[in-house]
């Protein structure tokens, strides 16, 4: 353990490791099949103040029951910044956008869909935080 913590060595196949290297490689973004479904999930913050929550923006892929997180663009974004980020990522990745429809989701869905080339769908959270 000291070799890894102090010397920066990567230990492969350590007894008791939570993940094996083969599991990690299977979850690499490089392992995503070309025909995987890509989704950009957006959970807008209710307000934009210094102490407000971040808006969640996560790009994921799914194929055959396996999911990959391809990018996390969450942050304390203005509505215009959020619109631009979501549109850029959705167009670049040719993916569907799912917007959580409470706390500003309806507004964001209209702004994103207005004159846009991206598909935007509203979803509702099933469980609370």
Backbone atoms as SQL, in Angstrom:
CREATE TABLE atoms (id INTEGER PRIMARY KEY, chain TEXT, resi INTEGER, resn TEXT, atom TEXT, x REAL, y REAL, z REAL);
INSERT INTO atoms VALUES
  (1, 'A', 1, 'UNK', 'N', 0.830, -1.195, 0.000),
  (2, 'A', 1, 'UNK', 'CA', 0.000, 0.000, 0.000),
  (3, 'A', 1, 'UNK', 'C', 0.875, 1.259, 0.000),
  (4, 'A', 2, 'UNK', 'N', 1.960, 1.252, 0.738),
  (5, 'A', 2, 'UNK', 'CA', 2.838, 2.417, 0.774),
  (6, 'A', 2, 'UNK', 'C', 3.436, 2.726, -0.588),
  (7, 'A', 3, 'UNK', 'N', 3.692, 1.660, -1.358),
  (8, 'A', 3, 'UNK', 'CA', 4.233, 1.831, -2.702),
  (9, 'A', 3, 'UNK', 'C', 3.280, 2.658, -3.572),
  (10, 'A', 4, 'UNK', 'N', 1.988, 2.396, -3.392),
  (11, 'A', 4, 'UNK', 'CA', 0.983, 3.112, -4.178),
  (12, 'A', 4, 'UNK', 'C', 0.781, 4.518, -3.631),
  (13, 'A', 5, 'UNK', 'N', 0.620, 4.640, -2.337),
  (14, 'A', 5, 'UNK', 'CA', 0.308, 5.926, -1.722),
  (15, 'A', 5, 'UNK', 'C', 1.491, 6.889, -1.728),
  (16, 'A', 6, 'UNK', 'N', 2.658, 6.391, -1.467),
  (17, 'A', 6, 'UNK', 'CA', 3.823, 7.264, -1.369),
  (18, 'A', 6, 'UNK', 'C', 4.635, 7.342, -2.652),
  (19, 'A', 7, 'UNK', 'N', 4.709, 6.217, -3.375),
  (20, 'A', 7, 'UNK', 'CA', 5.530, 6.179, -4.579),
  (21, 'A', 7, 'UNK', 'C', 4.773, 6.393, -5.873),
  (22, 'A', 8, 'UNK', 'N', 3.445, 6.436, -5.792),
  (23, 'A', 8, 'UNK', 'CA', 2.642, 6.647, -6.991),
  (24, 'A', 8, 'UNK', 'C', 2.575, 5.443, -7.909),
  (25, 'A', 9, 'UNK', 'N', 2.951, 4.265, -7.403),
  (26, 'A', 9, 'UNK', 'CA', 2.923, 3.056, -8.229),
  (27, 'A', 9, 'UNK', 'C', 1.483, 2.587, -8.431),
  (28, 'A', 10, 'UNK', 'N', 1.190, 2.106, -9.627),
  (29, 'A', 10, 'UNK', 'CA', -0.120, 1.521, -9.901),
  (30, 'A', 10, 'UNK', 'C', -0.017, 0.030, -9.638),
  (31, 'A', 11, 'UNK', 'N', -0.800, -0.442, -8.701),
  (32, 'A', 11, 'UNK', 'CA', -0.773, -1.853, -8.333),
  (33, 'A', 11, 'UNK', 'C', -1.896, -2.569, -9.058),
  (34, 'A', 12, 'UNK', 'N', -1.528, -3.514, -9.896),
  (35, 'A', 12, 'UNK', 'CA', -2.517, -4.268, -10.673),
  (36, 'A', 12, 'UNK', 'C', -2.775, -5.590, -9.987),
  (37, 'A', 13, 'UNK', 'N', -4.057, -5.898, -9.813),
  (38, 'A', 13, 'UNK', 'CA', -4.434, -7.185, -9.235),
  (39, 'A', 13, 'UNK', 'C', -4.185, -7.280, -7.750),
  (40, 'A', 14, 'UNK', 'N', -4.331, -6.206, -7.023),
  (41, 'A', 14, 'UNK', 'CA', -4.105, -6.221, -5.578),
  (42, 'A', 14, 'UNK', 'C', -5.193, -7.018, -4.884),
  (43, 'A', 15, 'UNK', 'N', -4.828, -7.878, -3.964),
  (44, 'A', 15, 'UNK', 'CA', -5.841, -8.617, -3.207),
  (45, 'A', 15, 'UNK', 'C', -6.737, -7.643, -2.435),
  (46, 'A', 16, 'UNK', 'N', -8.036, -7.874, -2.476),
  (47, 'A', 16, 'UNK', 'CA', -8.979, -7.025, -1.753),
  (48, 'A', 16, 'UNK', 'C', -9.387, -5.769, -2.493),
  (49, 'A', 17, 'UNK', 'N', -8.918, -5.584, -3.730),
  (50, 'A', 17, 'UNK', 'CA', -9.289, -4.400, -4.496),
  (51, 'A', 17, 'UNK', 'C', -10.787, -4.427, -4.802),
  (52, 'A', 18, 'UNK', 'N', -11.412, -3.271, -4.786),
  (53, 'A', 18, 'UNK', 'CA', -12.843, -3.186, -5.068),
  (54, 'A', 18, 'UNK', 'C', -13.103, -3.465, -6.549),
  (55, 'A', 19, 'UNK', 'N', -12.244, -2.943, -7.435),
  (56, 'A', 19, 'UNK', 'CA', -12.409, -3.111, -8.880),
  (57, 'A', 19, 'UNK', 'C', -11.177, -3.778, -9.461),
  (58, 'A', 20, 'UNK', 'N', -11.393, -4.659, -10.436),
  (59, 'A', 20, 'UNK', 'CA', -10.262, -5.242, -11.154),
  (60, 'A', 20, 'UNK', 'C', -9.969, -4.367, -12.368),
  (61, 'A', 21, 'UNK', 'N', -8.755, -4.480, -12.925),
  (62, 'A', 21, 'UNK', 'CA', -8.410, -3.688, -14.107),
  (63, 'A', 21, 'UNK', 'C', -9.300, -4.049, -15.283),
  (64, 'A', 22, 'UNK', 'N', -9.705, -5.311, -15.397),
  (65, 'A', 22, 'UNK', 'CA', -10.573, -5.693, -16.520),
  (66, 'A', 22, 'UNK', 'C', -11.941, -5.016, -16.387),
  (67, 'A', 23, 'UNK', 'N', -12.449, -4.873, -15.158),
  (68, 'A', 23, 'UNK', 'CA', -13.718, -4.165, -14.952),
  (69, 'A', 23, 'UNK', 'C', -13.574, -2.685, -15.302),
  (70, 'A', 24, 'UNK', 'N', -12.477, -2.092, -14.917),
  (71, 'A', 24, 'UNK', 'CA', -12.252, -0.675, -15.202),
  (72, 'A', 24, 'UNK', 'C', -12.133, -0.455, -16.707),
  (73, 'A', 25, 'UNK', 'N', -11.403, -1.324, -17.405),
  (74, 'A', 25, 'UNK', 'CA', -11.255, -1.180, -18.858),
  (75, 'A', 25, 'UNK', 'C', -12.597, -1.320, -19.578),
  (76, 'A', 26, 'UNK', 'N', -13.473, -2.215, -19.107),
  (77, 'A', 26, 'UNK', 'CA', -14.790, -2.385, -19.737),
  (78, 'A', 26, 'UNK', 'C', -15.650, -1.137, -19.577),
  (79, 'A', 27, 'UNK', 'N', -15.385, -0.334, -18.566),
  (80, 'A', 27, 'UNK', 'CA', -16.173, 0.873, -18.314),
  (81, 'A', 27, 'UNK', 'C', -15.529, 2.131, -18.871),
  (82, 'A', 28, 'UNK', 'N', -14.435, 1.989, -19.564),
  (83, 'A', 28, 'UNK', 'CA', -13.752, 3.136, -20.160),
  (84, 'A', 28, 'UNK', 'C', -14.608, 3.718, -21.271),
  (85, 'A', 29, 'UNK', 'N', -14.617, 5.047, -21.423),
  (86, 'A', 29, 'UNK', 'CA', -15.350, 5.642, -22.545),
  (87, 'A', 29, 'UNK', 'C', -14.898, 5.097, -23.900),
  (88, 'A', 30, 'UNK', 'N', -13.660, 4.606, -23.990),
  (89, 'A', 30, 'UNK', 'CA', -13.168, 4.014, -25.232),
  (90, 'A', 30, 'UNK', 'C', -13.856, 2.695, -25.549),
  (91, 'A', 31, 'UNK', 'N', -14.497, 2.084, -24.531),
  (92, 'A', 31, 'UNK', 'CA', -15.158, 0.793, -24.718),
  (93, 'A', 31, 'UNK', 'C', -16.621, 0.923, -25.126),
  (94, 'A', 32, 'UNK', 'N', -17.120, 2.135, -25.268),
  (95, 'A', 32, 'UNK', 'CA', -18.533, 2.342, -25.616),
  (96, 'A', 32, 'UNK', 'C', -18.757, 1.915, -27.065),
  (97, 'A', 33, 'UNK', 'N', -19.697, 0.977, -27.297),
  (98, 'A', 33, 'UNK', 'CA', -19.988, 0.567, -28.676),
  (99, 'A', 33, 'UNK', 'C', -20.540, 1.733, -29.497),
  (100, 'A', 34, 'UNK', 'N', -20.258, 1.745, -30.778),
  (101, 'A', 34, 'UNK', 'CA', -20.701, 2.833, -31.656),
  (102, 'A', 34, 'UNK', 'C', -22.220, 2.970, -31.673),
  (103, 'A', 35, 'UNK', 'N', -22.942, 1.875, -31.493),
  (104, 'A', 35, 'UNK', 'CA', -24.404, 1.946, -31.546),
  (105, 'A', 35, 'UNK', 'C', -25.058, 2.136, -30.177),
  (106, 'A', 36, 'UNK', 'N', -24.265, 2.512, -29.178),
  (107, 'A', 36, 'UNK', 'CA', -24.822, 2.774, -27.844),
  (108, 'A', 36, 'UNK', 'C', -25.724, 4.002, -27.886),
  (109, 'A', 37, 'UNK', 'N', -26.764, 3.983, -27.079),
  (110, 'A', 37, 'UNK', 'CA', -27.675, 5.131, -26.966),
  (111, 'A', 37, 'UNK', 'C', -27.022, 6.154, -26.046),
  (112, 'A', 38, 'UNK', 'N', -26.908, 7.383, -26.511),
  (113, 'A', 38, 'UNK', 'CA', -26.345, 8.450, -25.686),
  (114, 'A', 38, 'UNK', 'C', -27.465, 9.364, -25.212),
  (115, 'A', 39, 'UNK', 'N', -27.375, 9.733, -23.952),
  (116, 'A', 39, 'UNK', 'CA', -28.382, 10.589, -23.326),
  (117, 'A', 39, 'UNK', 'C', -27.667, 11.682, -22.551),
  (118, 'A', 40, 'UNK', 'N', -28.162, 12.901, -22.683),
  (119, 'A', 40, 'UNK', 'CA', -27.671, 14.010, -21.874),
  (120, 'A', 40, 'UNK', 'C', -28.757, 14.309, -20.848),
  (121, 'A', 41, 'UNK', 'N', -28.472, 14.023, -19.592),
  (122, 'A', 41, 'UNK', 'CA', -29.438, 14.247, -18.510),
  (123, 'A', 41, 'UNK', 'C', -29.176, 15.608, -17.884),
  (124, 'A', 42, 'UNK', 'N', -30.256, 16.390, -17.751),
  (125, 'A', 42, 'UNK', 'CA', -30.130, 17.751, -17.238),
  (126, 'A', 42, 'UNK', 'C', -31.094, 17.941, -16.077),
  (127, 'A', 43, 'UNK', 'N', -30.555, 18.380, -14.953),
  (128, 'A', 43, 'UNK', 'CA', -31.364, 18.680, -13.771),
  (129, 'A', 43, 'UNK', 'C', -31.059, 20.122, -13.376),
  (130, 'A', 44, 'UNK', 'N', -31.875, 21.065, -13.856),
  (131, 'A', 44, 'UNK', 'CA', -31.580, 22.482, -13.598),
  (132, 'A', 44, 'UNK', 'C', -31.770, 22.854, -12.134),
  (133, 'A', 45, 'UNK', 'N', -30.927, 23.760, -11.678),
  (134, 'A', 45, 'UNK', 'CA', -31.094, 24.298, -10.322),
  (135, 'A', 45, 'UNK', 'C', -32.361, 25.153, -10.295),
  (136, 'A', 46, 'UNK', 'N', -32.990, 25.222, -9.125),
  (137, 'A', 46, 'UNK', 'CA', -34.227, 25.993, -8.991),
  (138, 'A', 46, 'UNK', 'C', -33.967, 27.492, -9.124),
  (139, 'A', 47, 'UNK', 'N', -32.817, 27.941, -8.633),
  (140, 'A', 47, 'UNK', 'CA', -32.471, 29.367, -8.659),
  (141, 'A', 47, 'UNK', 'C', -30.995, 29.509, -8.944),
  (142, 'A', 48, 'UNK', 'N', -30.591, 30.727, -9.278),
  (143, 'A', 48, 'UNK', 'CA', -29.170, 30.995, -9.486),
  (144, 'A', 48, 'UNK', 'C', -28.735, 32.086, -8.518),
  (145, 'A', 49, 'UNK', 'N', -28.304, 31.640, -7.358),
  (146, 'A', 49, 'UNK', 'CA', -27.743, 32.534, -6.344),
  (147, 'A', 49, 'UNK', 'C', -26.421, 31.929, -5.892),
  (148, 'A', 50, 'UNK', 'N', -25.654, 32.678, -5.133),
  (149, 'A', 50, 'UNK', 'CA', -24.358, 32.172, -4.673),
  (150, 'A', 50, 'UNK', 'C', -24.480, 30.853, -3.928),
  (151, 'A', 51, 'UNK', 'N', -25.535, 30.683, -3.133),
  (152, 'A', 51, 'UNK', 'CA', -25.679, 29.477, -2.330),
  (153, 'A', 51, 'UNK', 'C', -26.619, 28.444, -2.959),
  (154, 'A', 52, 'UNK', 'N', -26.990, 28.635, -4.222),
  (155, 'A', 52, 'UNK', 'CA', -27.864, 27.679, -4.916),
  (156, 'A', 52, 'UNK', 'C', -27.099, 26.412, -5.275),
  (157, 'A', 53, 'UNK', 'N', -27.866, 25.347, -5.489),
  (158, 'A', 53, 'UNK', 'CA', -27.277, 24.096, -5.964),
  (159, 'A', 53, 'UNK', 'C', -26.756, 24.281, -7.383),
  (160, 'A', 54, 'UNK', 'N', -25.839, 23.414, -7.786),
  (161, 'A', 54, 'UNK', 'CA', -25.399, 23.376, -9.177),
  (162, 'A', 54, 'UNK', 'C', -26.501, 22.786, -10.045),
  (163, 'A', 55, 'UNK', 'N', -26.470, 23.097, -11.306),
  (164, 'A', 55, 'UNK', 'CA', -27.324, 22.424, -12.283),
  (165, 'A', 55, 'UNK', 'C', -26.570, 21.184, -12.735),
  (166, 'A', 56, 'UNK', 'N', -27.254, 20.062, -12.736),
  (167, 'A', 56, 'UNK', 'CA', -26.625, 18.810, -13.151),
  (168, 'A', 56, 'UNK', 'C', -26.727, 18.618, -14.655),
  (169, 'A', 57, 'UNK', 'N', -25.606, 18.337, -15.298),
  (170, 'A', 57, 'UNK', 'CA', -25.568, 18.055, -16.730),
  (171, 'A', 57, 'UNK', 'C', -24.599, 16.886, -16.920),
  (172, 'A', 58, 'UNK', 'N', -25.149, 15.703, -17.236),
  (173, 'A', 58, 'UNK', 'CA', -24.315, 14.505, -17.337),
  (174, 'A', 58, 'UNK', 'C', -24.593, 13.790, -18.656),
  (175, 'A', 59, 'UNK', 'N', -23.529, 13.474, -19.381),
  (176, 'A', 59, 'UNK', 'CA', -23.624, 12.721, -20.626),
  (177, 'A', 59, 'UNK', 'C', -23.330, 11.260, -20.321),
  (178, 'A', 60, 'UNK', 'N', -24.260, 10.388, -20.716),
  (179, 'A', 60, 'UNK', 'CA', -24.106, 8.958, -20.462),
  (180, 'A', 60, 'UNK', 'C', -24.413, 8.172, -21.731),
  (181, 'A', 61, 'UNK', 'N', -23.931, 6.947, -21.779),
  (182, 'A', 61, 'UNK', 'CA', -24.230, 6.031, -22.876),
  (183, 'A', 61, 'UNK', 'C', -24.711, 4.725, -22.270),
  (184, 'A', 62, 'UNK', 'N', -25.591, 4.033, -23.006),
  (185, 'A', 62, 'UNK', 'CA', -26.125, 2.746, -22.546),
  (186, 'A', 62, 'UNK', 'C', -26.176, 1.790, -23.721),
  (187, 'A', 63, 'UNK', 'N', -25.744, 0.566, -23.459),
  (188, 'A', 63, 'UNK', 'CA', -25.853, -0.483, -24.471),
  (189, 'A', 63, 'UNK', 'C', -25.838, -1.840, -23.766),
  (190, 'A', 64, 'UNK', 'N', -26.845, -2.629, -24.050),
  (191, 'A', 64, 'UNK', 'CA', -26.887, -3.985, -23.499),
  (192, 'A', 64, 'UNK', 'C', -26.884, -4.053, -21.986),
  (193, 'A', 65, 'UNK', 'N', -27.475, -3.059, -21.342),
  (194, 'A', 65, 'UNK', 'CA', -27.545, -3.057, -19.885),
  (195, 'A', 65, 'UNK', 'C', -26.323, -2.489, -19.192),
  (196, 'A', 66, 'UNK', 'N', -25.331, -2.055, -19.945),
  (197, 'A', 66, 'UNK', 'CA', -24.139, -1.429, -19.374),
  (198, 'A', 66, 'UNK', 'C', -24.213, 0.072, -19.634),
  (199, 'A', 67, 'UNK', 'N', -23.878, 0.849, -18.620),
  (200, 'A', 67, 'UNK', 'CA', -23.893, 2.313, -18.736),
  (201, 'A', 67, 'UNK', 'C', -22.491, 2.867, -18.540),
  (202, 'A', 68, 'UNK', 'N', -22.220, 3.940, -19.261),
  (203, 'A', 68, 'UNK', 'CA', -20.953, 4.652, -19.139),
  (204, 'A', 68, 'UNK', 'C', -21.251, 6.121, -18.899),
  (205, 'A', 69, 'UNK', 'N', -20.521, 6.745, -18.008),
  (206, 'A', 69, 'UNK', 'CA', -20.595, 8.189, -17.828),
  (207, 'A', 69, 'UNK', 'C', -19.492, 8.768, -18.692),
  (208, 'A', 70, 'UNK', 'N', -19.887, 9.552, -19.668),
  (209, 'A', 70, 'UNK', 'CA', -18.934, 10.092, -20.637),
  (210, 'A', 70, 'UNK', 'C', -18.464, 11.502, -20.292),
  (211, 'A', 71, 'UNK', 'N', -19.232, 12.194, -19.469),
  (212, 'A', 71, 'UNK', 'CA', -18.831, 13.544, -19.097),
  (213, 'A', 71, 'UNK', 'C', -19.783, 14.141, -18.092),
  (214, 'A', 72, 'UNK', 'N', -19.248, 14.946, -17.203),
  (215, 'A', 72, 'UNK', 'CA', -20.055, 15.666, -16.212),
  (216, 'A', 72, 'UNK', 'C', -19.771, 17.150, -16.397),
  (217, 'A', 73, 'UNK', 'N', -20.798, 17.875, -16.831),
  (218, 'A', 73, 'UNK', 'CA', -20.673, 19.297, -17.133),
  (219, 'A', 73, 'UNK', 'C', -21.454, 20.135, -16.130),
  (220, 'A', 74, 'UNK', 'N', -21.752, 19.541, -14.996),
  (221, 'A', 74, 'UNK', 'CA', -22.527, 20.214, -13.959),
  (222, 'A', 74, 'UNK', 'C', -21.789, 21.447, -13.466),
  (223, 'A', 75, 'UNK', 'N', -22.566, 22.410, -12.974),
  (224, 'A', 75, 'UNK', 'CA', -21.940, 23.608, -12.442),
  (225, 'A', 75, 'UNK', 'C', -22.958, 24.671, -12.113),
  (226, 'A', 76, 'UNK', 'N', -22.444, 25.794, -11.708),
  (227, 'A', 76, 'UNK', 'CA', -23.258, 26.953, -11.336),
  (228, 'A', 76, 'UNK', 'C', -23.381, 27.840, -12.574),
  (229, 'A', 77, 'UNK', 'N', -24.246, 27.411, -13.518),
  (230, 'A', 77, 'UNK', 'CA', -24.349, 28.067, -14.819),
  (231, 'A', 77, 'UNK', 'C', -25.517, 29.046, -14.872),
  (232, 'A', 78, 'UNK', 'N', -25.348, 30.109, -15.615),
  (233, 'A', 78, 'UNK', 'CA', -26.474, 31.001, -15.915),
  (234, 'A', 78, 'UNK', 'C', -27.388, 30.249, -16.886),
  (235, 'A', 79, 'UNK', 'N', -28.642, 30.683, -17.028),
  (236, 'A', 79, 'UNK', 'CA', -29.522, 30.014, -17.993),
  (237, 'A', 79, 'UNK', 'C', -28.937, 29.999, -19.409),
  (238, 'A', 80, 'UNK', 'N', -28.328, 31.095, -19.839),
  (239, 'A', 80, 'UNK', 'CA', -27.741, 31.143, -21.188),
  (240, 'A', 80, 'UNK', 'C', -26.554, 30.189, -21.309),
  (241, 'A', 81, 'UNK', 'N', -25.703, 30.150, -20.287),
  (242, 'A', 81, 'UNK', 'CA', -24.565, 29.222, -20.300),
  (243, 'A', 81, 'UNK', 'C', -25.052, 27.785, -20.363),
  (244, 'A', 82, 'UNK', 'N', -26.066, 27.487, -19.563),
  (245, 'A', 82, 'UNK', 'CA', -26.601, 26.134, -19.522),
  (246, 'A', 82, 'UNK', 'C', -27.174, 25.745, -20.886),
  (247, 'A', 83, 'UNK', 'N', -27.933, 26.635, -21.491),
  (248, 'A', 83, 'UNK', 'CA', -28.491, 26.382, -22.822),
  (249, 'A', 83, 'UNK', 'C', -27.373, 26.087, -23.810),
  (250, 'A', 84, 'UNK', 'N', -26.337, 26.917, -23.819),
  (251, 'A', 84, 'UNK', 'CA', -25.240, 26.745, -24.769),
  (252, 'A', 84, 'UNK', 'C', -24.486, 25.435, -24.536),
  (253, 'A', 85, 'UNK', 'N', -24.223, 25.111, -23.281),
  (254, 'A', 85, 'UNK', 'CA', -23.520, 23.863, -22.947),
  (255, 'A', 85, 'UNK', 'C', -24.337, 22.667, -23.414),
  (256, 'A', 86, 'UNK', 'N', -25.622, 22.662, -23.072),
  (257, 'A', 86, 'UNK', 'CA', -26.485, 21.531, -23.417),
  (258, 'A', 86, 'UNK', 'C', -26.609, 21.386, -24.932),
  (259, 'A', 87, 'UNK', 'N', -26.820, 22.474, -25.631),
  (260, 'A', 87, 'UNK', 'CA', -26.945, 22.391, -27.086),
  (261, 'A', 87, 'UNK', 'C', -25.661, 21.888, -27.732),
  (262, 'A', 88, 'UNK', 'N', -24.524, 22.394, -27.292),
  (263, 'A', 88, 'UNK', 'CA', -23.233, 21.975, -27.870),
  (264, 'A', 88, 'UNK', 'C', -22.989, 20.489, -27.654),
  (265, 'A', 89, 'UNK', 'N', -23.200, 20.020, -26.428),
  (266, 'A', 89, 'UNK', 'CA', -22.943, 18.611, -26.115),
  (267, 'A', 89, 'UNK', 'C', -23.927, 17.708, -26.855),
  (268, 'A', 90, 'UNK', 'N', -25.191, 18.097, -26.884),
  (269, 'A', 90, 'UNK', 'CA', -26.211, 17.278, -27.545),
  (270, 'A', 90, 'UNK', 'C', -25.949, 17.175, -29.043),
  (271, 'A', 91, 'UNK', 'N', -25.580, 18.271, -29.661),
  (272, 'A', 91, 'UNK', 'CA', -25.310, 18.254, -31.106),
  (273, 'A', 91, 'UNK', 'C', -24.028, 17.483, -31.397),
  (274, 'A', 92, 'UNK', 'N', -22.971, 17.742, -30.633),
  (275, 'A', 92, 'UNK', 'CA', -21.694, 17.056, -30.852),
  (276, 'A', 92, 'UNK', 'C', -21.805, 15.545, -30.666),
  (277, 'A', 93, 'UNK', 'N', -22.685, 15.107, -29.759),
  (278, 'A', 93, 'UNK', 'CA', -22.811, 13.679, -29.442),
  (279, 'A', 93, 'UNK', 'C', -24.047, 13.033, -30.048),
  (280, 'A', 94, 'UNK', 'N', -24.840, 13.818, -30.782),
  (281, 'A', 94, 'UNK', 'CA', -26.060, 13.303, -31.421),
  (282, 'A', 94, 'UNK', 'C', -26.898, 12.508, -30.423),
  (283, 'A', 95, 'UNK', 'N', -27.245, 13.187, -29.347),
  (284, 'A', 95, 'UNK', 'CA', -27.975, 12.481, -28.297),
  (285, 'A', 95, 'UNK', 'C', -29.276, 13.182, -27.940),
  (286, 'A', 96, 'UNK', 'N', -30.131, 12.423, -27.307),
  (287, 'A', 96, 'UNK', 'CA', -31.388, 12.921, -26.780),
  (288, 'A', 96, 'UNK', 'C', -31.096, 13.648, -25.465),
  (289, 'A', 97, 'UNK', 'N', -31.869, 14.689, -25.177),
  (290, 'A', 97, 'UNK', 'CA', -31.708, 15.428, -23.930),
  (291, 'A', 97, 'UNK', 'C', -32.919, 15.146, -23.045),
  (292, 'A', 98, 'UNK', 'N', -32.663, 14.695, -21.830),
  (293, 'A', 98, 'UNK', 'CA', -33.717, 14.485, -20.843),
  (294, 'A', 98, 'UNK', 'C', -33.592, 15.570, -19.788),
  (295, 'A', 99, 'UNK', 'N', -34.671, 16.329, -19.591),
  (296, 'A', 99, 'UNK', 'CA', -34.658, 17.433, -18.638),
  (297, 'A', 99, 'UNK', 'C', -35.623, 17.119, -17.506),
  (298, 'A', 100, 'UNK', 'N', -35.146, 17.180, -16.276),
  (299, 'A', 100, 'UNK', 'CA', -35.999, 16.996, -15.100),
  (300, 'A', 100, 'UNK', 'C', -37.004, 18.137, -15.099),
  (301, 'A', 101, 'UNK', 'N', -38.293, 17.796, -15.046),
  (302, 'A', 101, 'UNK', 'CA', -39.305, 18.817, -15.329),
  (303, 'A', 101, 'UNK', 'C', -39.797, 19.638, -14.142),
  (304, 'A', 102, 'UNK', 'N', -39.274, 19.418, -12.967),
  (305, 'A', 102, 'UNK', 'CA', -39.638, 20.352, -11.896),
  (306, 'A', 102, 'UNK', 'C', -38.509, 21.362, -11.733),
  (307, 'A', 103, 'UNK', 'N', -38.728, 22.399, -10.996),
  (308, 'A', 103, 'UNK', 'CA', -37.694, 23.401, -10.705),
  (309, 'A', 103, 'UNK', 'C', -37.066, 24.015, -11.959),
  (310, 'A', 104, 'UNK', 'N', -37.869, 24.462, -12.892),
  (311, 'A', 104, 'UNK', 'CA', -37.322, 25.150, -14.054),
  (312, 'A', 104, 'UNK', 'C', -37.149, 24.292, -15.278),
  (313, 'A', 105, 'UNK', 'N', -37.484, 23.028, -15.181),
  (314, 'A', 105, 'UNK', 'CA', -37.323, 22.127, -16.318),
  (315, 'A', 105, 'UNK', 'C', -38.194, 22.492, -17.497),
  (316, 'A', 106, 'UNK', 'N', -39.415, 22.951, -17.238),
  (317, 'A', 106, 'UNK', 'CA', -40.299, 23.351, -18.341),
  (318, 'A', 106, 'UNK', 'C', -39.704, 24.531, -19.101),
  (319, 'A', 107, 'UNK', 'N', -39.195, 25.496, -18.366),
  (320, 'A', 107, 'UNK', 'CA', -38.567, 26.671, -18.987),
  (321, 'A', 107, 'UNK', 'C', -37.380, 26.244, -19.849),
  (322, 'A', 108, 'UNK', 'N', -36.513, 25.415, -19.266),
  (323, 'A', 108, 'UNK', 'CA', -35.315, 24.990, -19.983),
  (324, 'A', 108, 'UNK', 'C', -35.677, 24.160, -21.211),
  (325, 'A', 109, 'UNK', 'N', -36.677, 23.325, -21.099),
  (326, 'A', 109, 'UNK', 'CA', -37.110, 22.508, -22.230),
  (327, 'A', 109, 'UNK', 'C', -37.568, 23.399, -23.388),
  (328, 'A', 110, 'UNK', 'N', -38.320, 24.441, -23.077),
  (329, 'A', 110, 'UNK', 'CA', -38.774, 25.356, -24.133),
  (330, 'A', 110, 'UNK', 'C', -37.600, 26.110, -24.753),
  (331, 'A', 111, 'UNK', 'N', -36.680, 26.585, -23.934),
  (332, 'A', 111, 'UNK', 'CA', -35.527, 27.335, -24.435),
  (333, 'A', 111, 'UNK', 'C', -34.638, 26.440, -25.295),
  (334, 'A', 112, 'UNK', 'N', -34.427, 25.206, -24.868),
  (335, 'A', 112, 'UNK', 'CA', -33.575, 24.295, -25.631),
  (336, 'A', 112, 'UNK', 'C', -34.225, 23.849, -26.928),
  (337, 'A', 113, 'UNK', 'N', -35.533, 23.675, -26.895),
  (338, 'A', 113, 'UNK', 'CA', -36.220, 23.167, -28.068),
  (339, 'A', 113, 'UNK', 'C', -36.554, 24.221, -29.104),
  (340, 'A', 114, 'UNK', 'N', -36.543, 25.485, -28.714),
  (341, 'A', 114, 'UNK', 'CA', -36.944, 26.571, -29.623),
  (342, 'A', 114, 'UNK', 'C', -35.949, 26.709, -30.767),
  (343, 'A', 115, 'UNK', 'N', -36.369, 26.324, -31.973),
  (344, 'A', 115, 'UNK', 'CA', -35.529, 26.463, -33.158),
  (345, 'A', 115, 'UNK', 'C', -34.280, 25.609, -33.134),
  (346, 'A', 116, 'UNK', 'N', -34.273, 24.568, -32.336),
  (347, 'A', 116, 'UNK', 'CA', -33.080, 23.755, -32.162),
  (348, 'A', 116, 'UNK', 'C', -33.160, 22.462, -32.960),
  (349, 'A', 117, 'UNK', 'N', -31.998, 21.857, -33.162),
  (350, 'A', 117, 'UNK', 'CA', -31.926, 20.562, -33.853),
  (351, 'A', 117, 'UNK', 'C', -31.872, 19.408, -32.871),
  (352, 'A', 118, 'UNK', 'N', -32.068, 19.678, -31.596),
  (353, 'A', 118, 'UNK', 'CA', -31.954, 18.603, -30.615),
  (354, 'A', 118, 'UNK', 'C', -33.329, 18.167, -30.112),
  (355, 'A', 119, 'UNK', 'N', -33.417, 16.889, -29.743),
  (356, 'A', 119, 'UNK', 'CA', -34.647, 16.341, -29.185),
  (357, 'A', 119, 'UNK', 'C', -34.593, 16.513, -27.669),
  (358, 'A', 120, 'UNK', 'N', -35.624, 17.151, -27.113),
  (359, 'A', 120, 'UNK', 'CA', -35.670, 17.403, -25.680),
  (360, 'A', 120, 'UNK', 'C', -36.927, 16.773, -25.122),
  (361, 'A', 121, 'UNK', 'N', -36.752, 15.975, -24.057),
  (362, 'A', 121, 'UNK', 'CA', -37.890, 15.309, -23.442),
  (363, 'A', 121, 'UNK', 'C', -37.865, 15.568, -21.932),
  (364, 'A', 122, 'UNK', 'N', -39.034, 15.860, -21.378),
  (365, 'A', 122, 'UNK', 'CA', -39.134, 16.089, -19.934),
  (366, 'A', 122, 'UNK', 'C', -39.344, 14.758, -19.224),
  (367, 'A', 123, 'UNK', 'N', -38.693, 14.622, -18.068),
  (368, 'A', 123, 'UNK', 'CA', -38.863, 13.433, -17.221),
  (369, 'A', 123, 'UNK', 'C', -39.074, 13.905, -15.802),
  (370, 'A', 124, 'UNK', 'N', -39.680, 13.050, -14.990),
  (371, 'A', 124, 'UNK', 'CA', -39.914, 13.381, -13.578),
  (372, 'A', 124, 'UNK', 'C', -39.103, 12.442, -12.705),
  (373, 'A', 125, 'UNK', 'N', -38.529, 13.003, -11.657),
  (374, 'A', 125, 'UNK', 'CA', -37.780, 12.195, -10.699),
  (375, 'A', 125, 'UNK', 'C', -38.745, 11.277, -9.967),
  (376, 'A', 126, 'UNK', 'N', -38.345, 10.033, -9.810),
  (377, 'A', 126, 'UNK', 'CA', -39.182, 9.068, -9.115),
  (378, 'A', 126, 'UNK', 'C', -38.880, 9.107, -7.616),
  (379, 'A', 127, 'UNK', 'N', -37.619, 9.305, -7.278),
  (380, 'A', 127, 'UNK', 'CA', -37.201, 9.356, -5.874),
  (381, 'A', 127, 'UNK', 'C', -36.583, 10.705, -5.590),
  (382, 'A', 128, 'UNK', 'N', -36.767, 11.198, -4.386),
  (383, 'A', 128, 'UNK', 'CA', -36.136, 12.442, -3.980),
  (384, 'A', 128, 'UNK', 'C', -34.698, 12.211, -3.589),
  (385, 'A', 129, 'UNK', 'N', -34.002, 13.318, -3.362),
  (386, 'A', 129, 'UNK', 'CA', -32.603, 13.224, -2.932),
  (387, 'A', 129, 'UNK', 'C', -32.592, 12.757, -1.541);
